[in-house]
Amino acid sequence: MGSRTHHGMMTLSGMQRYCSSNYQGGGREDRFGRMFPDLSPGYVGQASLSAVGRPGGPMDSGSAKKKTASVPVGMIFFGQFLDHDITLDATTSFRQVVNDAEEIPNVRTPTLDLDCVYGLGPEAQPYLYTDDDDDFRGAKLLEGAPDDLPRAANGRAIIGDPRNDENRIISQIQLAMIRFHNHVVDTLKGEHPELRRAELFEEARQIATWHYQHAVVFDFLTALCGDAVVEDILGCGRRYYCGGHPYIPVEFSVAAYRFGHSMIPLKVQTQKHGAKHDLFGSVLGSGFSPLASPDAVVDMHEIFDTPQNRSVERADQLDTKLASILLALPFVQGSADEKSLATRNLMRGNVFLLPGGEKVAEKMERPADEIDKVRDKIEDLGLGRKGIPLWLYLLAEAEEIGRERTNGGFEKGEGLGPVGARIVAETIIGLLELDDHSFLGTNRNWTPRSAWDSLGKILTATNP
């Protein structure tokens, strides 16, 4: 038979749809992988890493940092929630000699399916769901005492991922997502009274999950990576995150996605006209226990942009500085290196054999003068110009280059620079495009309901 080239019958060009590169990439869905397997690992000696990440060192922000002009502080904690939805490395340590990415299990599914909320579903984990003998049995998620998560007798939260109870802000985001699902259930039941139980749950789960996914792309990624990069990936395809299976690259999980550590403030205001509380203090930092104070209830209107248009606190600027407390974590026992989040991140780059940041930038064909600006900043921190720890390169890139605008130009400190933004946005968009249950993998013409078309609306759906 001759080749068929009629309209609508052409095969997809390239080796993998949505990807403009011939690189296959990726591996097993239940393992981590590498985005740049052809790049040799960089290396920086332990003494140099300790000097850079020590308290009072070149990465210590001191008493205060400048704020971004555009990123709500809640976005940084939502990024933590998102991370818990797609990754969990329960086996490795930054003190191991070498970690082989392809052999490291990822305990979470590498898809944005809200399994941290839904667990394995009402049949496998019925204790996460209501059991009243009515149409909502198994369709709604359990809520706890007023303004708290459901909890066992020992105070531990009964949720799909226990990490989402490690501080009050992340636990309140988890509660807001539970309430959003239940709100969708009520809305669907009102529109379609014939739906009940399992059928009602499945419809509501898809609607809630797709709205969440849409907000991740068009609110979270545009805020932290910039409109320009997100539009380029959606319009022209991915260049580096390729292959036939969703997977988590170590360049993403060990380096690029740790950008939020630079944007976390020392204190956060979470209630209207309320006081600012220490992030690791008794009010916001007391996780894994029942809500003990009304001061710990988080008003999402205060930390996210919502239709109420309040004066929302902004995240710290994204740069090579971290809040002082993060360089001497009060809840960690051990050496100074173990207490410094910066040093831990830098050491992880060594043991995961990450390529130098400048090599990744060259691979992405970034301009030489741009790379030199970042190298100059790295030298100011006391490190050399070659084999730059990828995480530190991306922080310096955000500080010296900044988030790219769609109308041209860059905004220093407002979000990830070109290399970091590309790694983060391609990974998350790739996870969605390679998932045949997501809106980008199933129905690319889908649009959200206007009532839930932003992250702020989703998290305040029951308190508009």
HUNOR-V740732 format. One line per field, one symbol per residue. ss: DSSP state (H for helix, E for strand, C for the rest). A space follows every 50 residues. Layout:
BEGIN
ss->???
END
This chain:
BEGIN
ss->CCCCCCCCCCCCCCCCCCECCCCCCCCCCCEEECCCCCCCECCCCHHHHH HHHCCCCCCECCCCCCEEEEEECHHHHHHHHHHHHHCCCCCCCCCCCCCC HHHCECCCCCCCCCHHHHCCCCCCCHHHECCCCCCCCCCCECCCCCCCCC ECCCCCECCCCHHHHCCHHHHHHHHHHHHHHHHHHHHHHHHCCCCCHHHH HHHHHHHHHHHHHHHHHHHHHHHHCCHHHHHHHHHHCECCCCCCCCCEEH HHHHHHHHHHHHCCCCEEECCCCCCEEECCCCCCCCCCCCCCCHHHCCCH HHHCCCCCCCCCCEEECCCCCECHHHHCCCCCCCCHHHHCHHHHHHHHHH HCCCECHHHHHHHCCCCHHHHHHHHHHHHHCCCCCCCCCHHHHHHHHHHH CCEECCCCCEECCCCCCHHHHHHHHHHHHHHHHCCCCCHHHHCCCCCCCH HHCCHHHHHCCCCC
END
